[in-house]
Amino acid sequence: MRLALVVVASLLAAAAQAQTPPLVGGDRDAHGCIGSAGYTWCAREAQCVRPWELAASRGFANTPRAFRRWCFPARR
């Protein structure tokens, strides 16, 4: 009985160590944008963008609402 418990405990410990953490940048969305790097899809630009960079370059407020209005004008 003890041997069985030791074997089970050993197998559980080995399984817990065998799991690898997710890759950094491995969180691409349906458009291929890497959310952990700050990228999100913008339909108007037809590419992945960082909202704060787009706001600065296009001259709109750096807010979620302004971003949605710029990138998805038909969704108002």
Buried (B, 14 or more C-beta within 10 A) or exposed (E): EEEEEEEEEEEEEEEEEEEEEEEEEEEBEEEEBBEEEEBBBBEBEEEBBBBEEBBEEBEBEEEEEBBBBBBEEEEE
